[in-house]
Amino acid sequence: MFSQEVIWQADLALVGVMTLVGLGAMGLDKTIARKNGERVQRGKKPRRRIPEKTLFLIAALGGSLGVLAGMYLFRHKTKHKSFVFGVPLILAAQIALAWLLVTKLG
């Protein structure tokens, strides 16, 4: 139905979009975290943050490069061992899967 080239282009587009989503989610969560500190000091109710499960889901769905970049660009979640080891592990698994698909199908 679709050629392999079209499928690869769609896959790359998905990874690109999810990378941007991951980077944006990390930046947004860091911004909310900073502003919550200010809000609490003023006696206001803090805003809801992005759950860690959601950040991991974004990484697992192809946004691991963006989440990893956001971790170090925004200095966010870098003290959480689950992120420091988990996100690179997800990225490595995705790279290994892509390599397998390219060598076996390509």
MMTF fields as JSON, N, C-alpha, C and O atoms, coordinates in Angstrom:
{
  "mmtfVersion": "1.0.0",
  "mmtfProducer": "UNKNOWN",
  "numBonds": 423,
  "numAtoms": 424,
  "numGroups": 106,
  "numChains": 1,
  "numModels": 1,
  "chainsPerModel": [1],
  "groupsPerChain": [106],
  "chainIdList": ["A"],
  "bondAtomList": [4, 2, 8, 6, 12, 10, 16, 14, 20, 18, 24, 22, 28, 26, 32, 30, 36, 34, 40, 38, 44, 42, 48, 46, 52, 50, 56, 54, 60, 58, 64, 62, 68, 66, 72, 70, 76, 74, 80, 78, 84, 82, 88, 86, 92, 90, 96, 94, 100, 98, 104, 102, 108, 106, 112, 110, 116, 114, 120, 118, 124, 122, 128, 126, 132, 130, 136, 134, 140, 138, 144, 142, 148, 146, 152, 150, 156, 154, 160, 158, 164, 162, 168, 166, 172, 170, 176, 174, 180, 178, 184, 182, 188, 186, 192, 190, 196, 194, 200, 198, 204, 202, 208, 206, 212, 210, 216, 214, 220, 218, 224, 222, 228, 226, 232, 230, 236, 234, 240, 238, 244, 242, 248, 246, 252, 250, 256, 254, 260, 258, 264, 262, 268, 266, 272, 270, 276, 274, 280, 278, 284, 282, 288, 286, 292, 290, 296, 294, 300, 298, 304, 302, 308, 306, 312, 310, 316, 314, 320, 318, 324, 322, 328, 326, 332, 330, 336, 334, 340, 338, 344, 342, 348, 346, 352, 350, 356, 354, 360, 358, 364, 362, 368, 366, 372, 370, 376, 374, 380, 378, 384, 382, 388, 386, 392, 390, 396, 394, 400, 398, 404, 402, 408, 406, 412, 410, 416, 414, 420, 418],
  "bondOrderList": [1, 1, 1, 1, 1, 1, 1, 1, 1, 1, 1, 1, 1, 1, 1, 1, 1, 1, 1, 1, 1, 1, 1, 1, 1, 1, 1, 1, 1, 1, 1, 1, 1, 1, 1, 1, 1, 1, 1, 1, 1, 1, 1, 1, 1, 1, 1, 1, 1, 1, 1, 1, 1, 1, 1, 1, 1, 1, 1, 1, 1, 1, 1, 1, 1, 1, 1, 1, 1, 1, 1, 1, 1, 1, 1, 1, 1, 1, 1, 1, 1, 1, 1, 1, 1, 1, 1, 1, 1, 1, 1, 1, 1, 1, 1, 1, 1, 1, 1, 1, 1, 1, 1, 1, 1],
  "groupList": [{"groupName": "MET", "atomNameList": ["N", "CA", "C", "O"], "elementList": ["N", "C", "C", "O"], "formalChargeList": [0, 0, 0, 0], "bondAtomList": [1, 0, 2, 1, 3, 2], "bondOrderList": [1, 1, 2], "singleLetterCode": "M", "chemCompType": "L-PEPTIDE LINKING"}, {"groupName": "PHE", "atomNameList": ["N", "CA", "C", "O"], "elementList": ["N", "C", "C", "O"], "formalChargeList": [0, 0, 0, 0], "bondAtomList": [1, 0, 2, 1, 3, 2], "bondOrderList": [1, 1, 2], "singleLetterCode": "F", "chemCompType": "L-PEPTIDE LINKING"}, {"groupName": "SER", "atomNameList": ["N", "CA", "C", "O"], "elementList": ["N", "C", "C", "O"], "formalChargeList": [0, 0, 0, 0], "bondAtomList": [1, 0, 2, 1, 3, 2], "bondOrderList": [1, 1, 2], "singleLetterCode": "S", "chemCompType": "L-PEPTIDE LINKING"}, {"groupName": "GLN", "atomNameList": ["N", "CA", "C", "O"], "elementList": ["N", "C", "C", "O"], "formalChargeList": [0, 0, 0, 0], "bondAtomList": [1, 0, 2, 1, 3, 2], "bondOrderList": [1, 1, 2], "singleLetterCode": "Q", "chemCompType": "L-PEPTIDE LINKING"}, {"groupName": "GLU", "atomNameList": ["N", "CA", "C", "O"], "elementList": ["N", "C", "C", "O"], "formalChargeList": [0, 0, 0, 0], "bondAtomList": [1, 0, 2, 1, 3, 2], "bondOrderList": [1, 1, 2], "singleLetterCode": "E", "chemCompType": "L-PEPTIDE LINKING"}, {"groupName": "VAL", "atomNameList": ["N", "CA", "C", "O"], "elementList": ["N", "C", "C", "O"], "formalChargeList": [0, 0, 0, 0], "bondAtomList": [1, 0, 2, 1, 3, 2], "bondOrderList": [1, 1, 2], "singleLetterCode": "V", "chemCompType": "L-PEPTIDE LINKING"}, {"groupName": "ILE", "atomNameList": ["N", "CA", "C", "O"], "elementList": ["N", "C", "C", "O"], "formalChargeList": [0, 0, 0, 0], "bondAtomList": [1, 0, 2, 1, 3, 2], "bondOrderList": [1, 1, 2], "singleLetterCode": "I", "chemCompType": "L-PEPTIDE LINKING"}, {"groupName": "TRP", "atomNameList": ["N", "CA", "C", "O"], "elementList": ["N", "C", "C", "O"], "formalChargeList": [0, 0, 0, 0], "bondAtomList": [1, 0, 2, 1, 3, 2], "bondOrderList": [1, 1, 2], "singleLetterCode": "W", "chemCompType": "L-PEPTIDE LINKING"}, {"groupName": "ALA", "atomNameList": ["N", "CA", "C", "O"], "elementList": ["N", "C", "C", "O"], "formalChargeList": [0, 0, 0, 0], "bondAtomList": [1, 0, 2, 1, 3, 2], "bondOrderList": [1, 1, 2], "singleLetterCode": "A", "chemCompType": "L-PEPTIDE LINKING"}, {"groupName": "ASP", "atomNameList": ["N", "CA", "C", "O"], "elementList": ["N", "C", "C", "O"], "formalChargeList": [0, 0, 0, 0], "bondAtomList": [1, 0, 2, 1, 3, 2], "bondOrderList": [1, 1, 2], "singleLetterCode": "D", "chemCompType": "L-PEPTIDE LINKING"}, {"groupName": "LEU", "atomNameList": ["N", "CA", "C", "O"], "elementList": ["N", "C", "C", "O"], "formalChargeList": [0, 0, 0, 0], "bondAtomList": [1, 0, 2, 1, 3, 2], "bondOrderList": [1, 1, 2], "singleLetterCode": "L", "chemCompType": "L-PEPTIDE LINKING"}, {"groupName": "GLY", "atomNameList": ["N", "CA", "C", "O"], "elementList": ["N", "C", "C", "O"], "formalChargeList": [0, 0, 0, 0], "bondAtomList": [1, 0, 2, 1, 3, 2], "bondOrderList": [1, 1, 2], "singleLetterCode": "G", "chemCompType": "PEPTIDE LINKING"}, {"groupName": "THR", "atomNameList": ["N", "CA", "C", "O"], "elementList": ["N", "C", "C", "O"], "formalChargeList": [0, 0, 0, 0], "bondAtomList": [1, 0, 2, 1, 3, 2], "bondOrderList": [1, 1, 2], "singleLetterCode": "T", "chemCompType": "L-PEPTIDE LINKING"}, {"groupName": "LYS", "atomNameList": ["N", "CA", "C", "O"], "elementList": ["N", "C", "C", "O"], "formalChargeList": [0, 0, 0, 0], "bondAtomList": [1, 0, 2, 1, 3, 2], "bondOrderList": [1, 1, 2], "singleLetterCode": "K", "chemCompType": "L-PEPTIDE LINKING"}, {"groupName": "ARG", "atomNameList": ["N", "CA", "C", "O"], "elementList": ["N", "C", "C", "O"], "formalChargeList": [0, 0, 0, 0], "bondAtomList": [1, 0, 2, 1, 3, 2], "bondOrderList": [1, 1, 2], "singleLetterCode": "R", "chemCompType": "L-PEPTIDE LINKING"}, {"groupName": "ASN", "atomNameList": ["N", "CA", "C", "O"], "elementList": ["N", "C", "C", "O"], "formalChargeList": [0, 0, 0, 0], "bondAtomList": [1, 0, 2, 1, 3, 2], "bondOrderList": [1, 1, 2], "singleLetterCode": "N", "chemCompType": "L-PEPTIDE LINKING"}, {"groupName": "PRO", "atomNameList": ["N", "CA", "C", "O"], "elementList": ["N", "C", "C", "O"], "formalChargeList": [0, 0, 0, 0], "bondAtomList": [1, 0, 2, 1, 3, 2], "bondOrderList": [1, 1, 2], "singleLetterCode": "P", "chemCompType": "L-PEPTIDE LINKING"}, {"groupName": "TYR", "atomNameList": ["N", "CA", "C", "O"], "elementList": ["N", "C", "C", "O"], "formalChargeList": [0, 0, 0, 0], "bondAtomList": [1, 0, 2, 1, 3, 2], "bondOrderList": [1, 1, 2], "singleLetterCode": "Y", "chemCompType": "L-PEPTIDE LINKING"}, {"groupName": "HIS", "atomNameList": ["N", "CA", "C", "O"], "elementList": ["N", "C", "C", "O"], "formalChargeList": [0, 0, 0, 0], "bondAtomList": [1, 0, 2, 1, 3, 2], "bondOrderList": [1, 1, 2], "singleLetterCode": "H", "chemCompType": "L-PEPTIDE LINKING"}],
  "groupTypeList": [0, 1, 2, 3, 4, 5, 6, 7, 3, 8, 9, 10, 8, 10, 5, 11, 5, 0, 12, 10, 5, 11, 10, 11, 8, 0, 11, 10, 9, 13, 12, 6, 8, 14, 13, 15, 11, 4, 14, 5, 3, 14, 11, 13, 13, 16, 14, 14, 14, 6, 16, 4, 13, 12, 10, 1, 10, 6, 8, 8, 10, 11, 11, 2, 10, 11, 5, 10, 8, 11, 0, 17, 10, 1, 14, 18, 13, 12, 13, 18, 13, 2, 1, 5, 1, 11, 5, 16, 10, 6, 10, 8, 8, 3, 6, 8, 10, 8, 7, 10, 10, 5, 12, 13, 10, 11],
  "groupIdList": [1, 2, 3, 4, 5, 6, 7, 8, 9, 10, 11, 12, 13, 14, 15, 16, 17, 18, 19, 20, 21, 22, 23, 24, 25, 26, 27, 28, 29, 30, 31, 32, 33, 34, 35, 36, 37, 38, 39, 40, 41, 42, 43, 44, 45, 46, 47, 48, 49, 50, 51, 52, 53, 54, 55, 56, 57, 58, 59, 60, 61, 62, 63, 64, 65, 66, 67, 68, 69, 70, 71, 72, 73, 74, 75, 76, 77, 78, 79, 80, 81, 82, 83, 84, 85, 86, 87, 88, 89, 90, 91, 92, 93, 94, 95, 96, 97, 98, 99, 100, 101, 102, 103, 104, 105, 106],
  "secStructList": [7, 7, 7, 2, 2, 2, 2, 2, 2, 2, 2, 2, 2, 2, 2, 2, 2, 2, 2, 2, 2, 2, 2, 2, 2, 2, 2, 2, 2, 2, 2, 2, 2, 2, 2, 2, 2, 2, 2, 2, 2, 6, 6, 7, 7, 7, 7, 7, 7, 7, 7, 2, 2, 2, 2, 2, 2, 2, 0, 0, 0, 0, 0, 2, 2, 2, 2, 2, 2, 2, 2, 2, 2, 6, 6, 7, 1, 6, 6, 7, 2, 2, 2, 2, 2, 2, 2, 2, 2, 2, 2, 2, 2, 2, 2, 2, 2, 2, 2, 2, 2, 2, 2, 2, 2, 7],
  "xCoordList": [0.826, 0.0, 0.875, 0.728, 1.786, 2.719, 4.116, 4.449, 4.932, 6.314, 7.115, 6.741, 8.225, 9.074, 9.595, 9.756, 9.856, 10.367, 9.35, 9.716, 8.1, 7.044, 6.913, 6.729, 7.011, 6.917, 8.075, 7.869, 9.306, 10.468, 10.337, 10.692, 9.834, 9.64, 8.616, 8.795, 7.551, 6.536, 7.114, 6.831, 7.925, 8.566, 9.496, 9.484, 10.295, 11.206, 10.44, 10.847, 9.335, 8.511, 7.925, 7.887, 7.471, 6.92, 7.985, 7.726, 9.166, 10.254, 10.609, 10.861, 10.63, 10.919, 9.884, 10.23, 8.624, 7.546, 7.615, 7.495, 7.807, 7.865, 9.099, 9.056, 10.189, 11.379, 11.058, 11.435, 10.371, 9.974, 8.975, 9.039, 8.061, 7.091, 7.821, 7.504, 8.789, 9.562, 10.346, 10.357, 10.992, 11.746, 10.809, 11.113, 9.675, 8.705, 8.119, 7.926, 7.835, 7.259, 8.245, 7.846, 9.516, 10.515, 10.65, 10.753, 10.651, 10.739, 9.522, 9.651, 8.341, 7.108, 7.071, 6.709, 7.446, 7.425, 8.422, 8.139, 9.579, 10.568, 10.037, 10.22, 9.392, 8.821, 7.748, 7.722, 6.866, 5.818, 6.447, 5.989, 7.49, 8.155, 8.734, 8.602, 9.372, 9.936, 8.84, 8.934, 7.803, 6.725, 5.954, 5.44, 5.87, 5.188, 5.914, 5.276, 7.235, 7.998, 7.61, 7.445, 7.465, 7.058, 5.617, 5.306, 4.739, 3.321, 3.149, 2.37, 3.866, 3.75, 4.246, 3.663, 5.31, 5.825, 4.804, 4.749, 3.997, 2.969, 1.662, 0.698, 1.626, 0.418, -0.617, -1.778, -0.226, -1.169, -1.048, -0.047, -2.081, -2.115, -1.188, -1.247, -0.329, 0.565, -0.19, -1.219, 0.338, -0.25, 0.155, 1.16, -0.632, -0.329, 0.859, 0.99, 1.717, 2.9, 2.607, 1.573, 3.52, 3.399, 3.879, 5.011, 3.046, 3.457, 4.685, 4.861, 5.516, 6.71, 6.338, 7.058, 5.222, 4.759, 4.531, 4.844, 3.986, 3.725, 5.027, 5.14, 6.017, 7.311, 7.969, 8.565, 7.857, 8.402, 7.617, 8.206, 6.307, 5.499, 5.906, 6.028, 6.115, 6.57, 7.906, 8.11, 8.816, 10.115, 9.939, 10.586, 9.071, 8.866, 8.208, 8.413, 7.429, 6.733, 7.562, 7.038, 8.865, 9.753, 10.363, 11.136, 10.032, 10.548, 11.716, 12.012, 12.386, 13.464, 14.609, 15.203, 14.927, 16.002, 15.623, 16.473, 14.378, 13.917, 13.866, 14.237, 13.405, 13.363, 14.781, 15.047, 15.691, 17.081, 17.719, 18.406, 17.493, 18.027, 17.438, 18.153, 16.139, 15.478, 15.99, 16.057, 16.354, 16.901, 18.139, 18.285, 19.013, 20.278, 20.219, 20.936, 19.379, 19.221, 18.556, 18.972, 17.522, 16.782, 17.219, 16.689, 18.176, 18.624, 17.42, 17.204, 16.656, 15.407, 15.418, 15.692, 15.125, 15.06, 16.438, 16.521, 17.502, 18.842, 19.296, 20.317, 18.569, 18.902, 18.049, 18.223, 17.128, 16.263, 16.935, 17.072, 17.358, 18.06, 17.205, 17.723, 15.885, 15.013, 15.102, 14.983, 15.307, 15.451, 16.876, 17.081, 17.852, 19.254, 19.616, 20.387, 19.06, 19.346, 18.236, 18.514, 16.996, 15.862, 15.747, 15.535, 15.88, 15.711, 16.823, 16.517, 18.1, 19.122, 18.918, 19.233, 18.393, 18.112, 17.008, 17.1, 15.975, 14.903, 15.465, 15.145, 16.305, 16.912, 17.771, 17.71, 18.569, 19.419, 18.569, 18.908, 17.484, 16.591, 15.966, 15.826, 15.594, 15.001, 16.026, 15.699, 17.257, 18.31, 18.582, 18.742, 18.635, 18.857, 17.721, 17.965, 16.497, 15.352, 15.408, 15.157, 15.731, 15.839, 16.942, 16.765, 18.078, 19.183, 18.759, 19.054, 18.06, 17.578, 16.632, 16.729, 15.727, 14.768, 15.459, 15.1, 16.436, 17.147, 17.957, 17.953, 18.657, 19.499, 18.69, 19.089, 17.578, 16.781, 15.808, 15.576, 15.24, 14.22, 14.756, 14.234, 15.811, 16.294, 17.146, 17.616],
  "yCoordList": [-1.19, 0.0, 1.26, 2.125, 1.353, 2.461, 1.939, 0.819, 2.739, 2.309, 2.438, 3.167, 1.707, 1.765, 3.176, 3.602, 3.892, 5.259, 6.159, 6.967, 6.024, 6.827, 6.466, 7.34, 5.176, 4.739, 5.3, 5.781, 5.245, 5.787, 7.295, 7.812, 7.997, 9.44, 9.749, 10.687, 8.967, 9.159, 8.865, 9.579, 7.813, 7.475, 8.592, 8.977, 9.107, 10.2, 11.459, 12.175, 11.724, 12.879, 12.704, 13.652, 11.496, 11.213, 11.404, 12.03, 10.873, 11.026, 12.503, 12.958, 13.244, 14.678, 15.431, 16.262, 15.141, 15.8, 15.416, 16.276, 14.131, 13.682, 14.23, 14.467, 14.43, 15.041, 16.465, 16.881, 17.198, 18.571, 18.566, 19.42, 17.608, 17.492, 17.199, 17.791, 16.294, 15.958, 17.15, 17.407, 17.867, 19.056, 20.107, 20.717, 20.311, 21.287, 20.899, 21.752, 19.622, 19.148, 19.357, 19.769, 19.082, 19.287, 20.774, 21.148, 21.615, 23.056, 23.59, 24.414, 23.125, 23.572, 23.135, 23.918, 21.885, 21.385, 22.147, 22.437, 22.47, 23.236, 24.642, 25.153, 25.259, 26.597, 26.564, 27.427, 25.576, 25.457, 25.227, 25.792, 24.403, 24.125, 25.406, 25.654, 26.208, 27.481, 28.419, 29.001, 28.545, 29.475, 28.999, 29.817, 27.687, 27.171, 27.596, 27.867, 27.656, 28.126, 29.55, 29.877, 30.391, 31.783, 31.849, 32.632, 31.037, 31.054, 30.634, 31.242, 29.607, 29.114, 30.178, 30.358, 30.879, 31.928, 33.05, 33.683, 33.292, 34.345, 33.836, 34.592, 32.561, 32.004, 31.57, 31.373, 31.414, 30.979, 29.475, 28.856, 28.911, 27.481, 27.172, 27.853, 26.136, 25.797, 25.17, 24.521, 25.373, 24.772, 23.31, 22.889, 22.552, 21.131, 20.985, 21.709, 20.034, 19.743, 18.602, 17.941, 18.379, 17.251, 16.006, 15.984, 14.978, 13.774, 13.11, 13.138, 12.521, 11.838, 10.703, 10.442, 10.026, 8.966, 9.497, 8.827, 10.704, 11.312, 11.62, 11.403, 12.129, 12.424, 11.144, 11.141, 10.053, 8.771, 8.244, 7.655, 8.446, 8.002, 8.745, 8.141, 10.051, 10.838, 10.293, 10.146, 9.996, 9.441, 8.101, 7.846, 7.248, 5.92, 5.973, 5.08, 7.0, 7.128, 7.827, 8.232, 7.967, 8.535, 9.872, 10.435, 10.389, 11.693, 11.631, 12.612, 10.482, 10.319, 11.3, 11.778, 11.606, 12.558, 13.954, 14.662, 14.351, 15.644, 15.712, 16.725, 14.633, 14.592, 14.65, 15.365, 13.895, 13.887, 15.262, 15.76, 15.864, 17.206, 18.205, 19.067, 18.098, 18.99, 18.832, 19.799, 17.605, 17.37, 18.231, 18.859, 18.249, 18.946, 20.412, 21.245, 20.73, 22.117, 22.954, 24.08, 22.39, 23.104, 22.711, 23.23, 21.804, 21.267, 20.793, 21.201, 19.923, 19.458, 17.94, 17.241, 17.437, 16.002, 15.341, 14.116, 16.108, 15.528, 14.887, 14.2, 15.093, 14.44, 13.201, 12.502, 12.939, 11.761, 10.614, 10.651, 9.593, 8.472, 7.771, 7.24, 7.771, 7.127, 7.829, 7.179, 9.132, 9.874, 9.781, 9.593, 9.913, 9.904, 8.587, 8.573, 7.478, 6.177, 5.721, 5.078, 6.044, 5.546, 6.136, 5.403, 7.443, 8.085, 7.672, 7.35, 7.669, 7.164, 5.692, 5.281, 4.904, 3.504, 3.376, 2.547, 4.192, 4.204, 4.613, 4.001, 5.652, 6.115, 5.02, 4.793, 4.343, 3.26, 2.135, 1.584, 1.796, 0.746, 1.171, 0.354, 2.436, 2.925, 2.923, 2.59, 3.295, 3.271, 1.833, 1.563, 0.916, -0.495, -1.05, -1.787, -0.697, -1.148, -0.574, -1.293, 0.703, 1.323, 0.649, 0.395, 0.36, -0.293, -1.687, -2.092, -2.409, -3.741, -3.671, -4.471, -2.716, -2.579, -2.198, -2.698, -1.327, -0.903, -2.053, -2.263, -2.802, -3.879, -5.093, -5.777, -5.367, -6.55, -6.271, -7.126, -5.064, -4.749, -3.907, -3.938, -3.151, -2.157, -2.727, -1.999],
  "zCoordList": [0.0, 0.0, 0.0, -0.864, 0.977, 1.011, 0.739, 1.124, 0.08, -0.156, 1.136, 2.054, 1.177, 2.365, 2.594, 3.738, 1.531, 1.661, 2.356, 3.21, 2.0, 2.626, 4.109, 4.956, 4.408, 5.804, 6.615, 7.729, 6.07, 6.794, 6.994, 8.053, 5.992, 6.123, 7.21, 7.988, 7.264, 8.307, 9.681, 10.643, 9.776, 11.054, 11.51, 12.679, 10.597, 10.95, 11.352, 12.267, 10.668, 11.031, 12.425, 13.21, 12.734, 14.06, 15.136, 16.164, 14.905, 15.871, 16.034, 17.15, 14.947, 15.027, 15.845, 16.685, 15.598, 16.347, 17.821, 18.694, 18.099, 19.492, 20.212, 21.419, 19.485, 20.075, 20.517, 21.613, 19.672, 20.029, 21.191, 22.076, 21.181, 22.282, 23.589, 24.621, 23.555, 24.749, 25.278, 26.482, 24.39, 24.783, 25.373, 26.398, 24.721, 25.213, 26.556, 27.422, 26.734, 28.006, 29.149, 30.239, 28.919, 29.973, 30.298, 31.466, 29.275, 29.504, 30.24, 31.146, 29.852, 30.508, 31.964, 32.842, 32.221, 33.596, 34.464, 35.627, 33.91, 34.672, 34.965, 36.07, 34.001, 34.201, 35.282, 36.159, 35.223, 36.246, 37.616, 38.61, 37.677, 38.953, 39.556, 40.754, 38.718, 39.203, 39.703, 40.783, 38.886, 39.252, 40.478, 41.24, 40.676, 41.862, 43.131, 44.148, 43.082, 44.234, 44.593, 45.768, 43.585, 43.806, 44.301, 45.199, 43.726, 44.115, 45.567, 46.301, 45.984, 47.359, 48.335, 49.404, 47.977, 48.851, 49.033, 50.087, 47.999, 48.08, 48.67, 48.791, 49.036, 49.635, 48.623, 48.982, 47.352, 46.324, 46.105, 46.462, 45.515, 45.237, 44.046, 43.023, 44.183, 43.07, 41.904, 42.091, 40.694, 39.49, 39.39, 39.963, 38.663, 38.463, 37.523, 36.536, 37.855, 37.057, 36.094, 36.194, 35.167, 34.249, 35.001, 35.484, 35.108, 35.839, 35.201, 33.983, 36.042, 35.547, 34.6, 33.637, 34.862, 33.969, 32.558, 31.574, 32.47, 31.17, 30.453, 29.247, 31.191, 30.58, 30.059, 28.982, 30.832, 30.375, 29.172, 28.265, 29.153, 28.02, 26.752, 25.686, 26.868, 25.719, 25.215, 24.01, 26.151, 25.768, 25.06, 24.044, 25.588, 25.01, 23.637, 22.814, 23.389, 22.099, 21.033, 19.996, 21.293, 20.279, 20.652, 19.877, 21.821, 22.217, 23.179, 23.861, 23.241, 24.221, 23.998, 24.965, 22.753, 22.479, 22.985, 23.526, 22.819, 23.305, 24.821, 25.414, 25.452, 26.92, 27.476, 28.442, 26.861, 27.317, 27.125, 28.017, 25.978, 25.731, 26.718, 27.229, 26.99, 27.942, 29.354, 30.113, 29.708, 31.047, 31.284, 32.333, 30.303, 30.493, 30.066, 30.619, 29.095, 28.677, 29.77, 30.044, 30.388, 31.431, 32.84, 33.822, 32.942, 34.24, 35.056, 36.197, 34.423, 35.02, 35.137, 34.162, 36.309, 36.615, 36.558, 36.461, 36.613, 36.518, 37.822, 37.841, 38.907, 40.168, 40.415, 41.414, 39.497, 39.6, 38.869, 37.646, 39.608, 38.985, 37.939, 36.957, 38.157, 37.175, 35.821, 34.782, 35.817, 34.569, 34.033, 32.834, 34.914, 34.49, 33.812, 32.853, 34.31, 33.71, 32.764, 31.752, 33.078, 32.304, 30.916, 29.95, 30.797, 29.488, 28.513, 27.365, 28.921, 27.997, 27.627, 26.51, 28.562, 28.274, 27.222, 26.316, 27.344, 26.341, 24.987, 23.968, 24.973, 23.721, 23.101, 21.892, 23.919, 23.407, 22.822, 21.775, 23.48, 22.972, 21.642, 20.733, 21.529, 20.287, 19.147, 18.008, 19.464, 18.445, 18.005, 16.815, 18.969, 18.645, 17.783, 16.828, 18.119, 17.334, 15.918, 14.95, 15.791, 14.465, 13.651, 12.459, 14.286, 13.6, 13.123, 11.999, 14.006, 13.623, 12.428, 11.498, 12.466, 11.368, 10.063, 8.997, 10.147, 8.934, 8.347, 7.135, 9.212, 8.683, 8.229, 7.287, 8.873, 8.505, 7.367, 6.512, 7.367, 6.349, 5.206, 4.091, 5.501, 4.534, 3.48, 2.605]
}
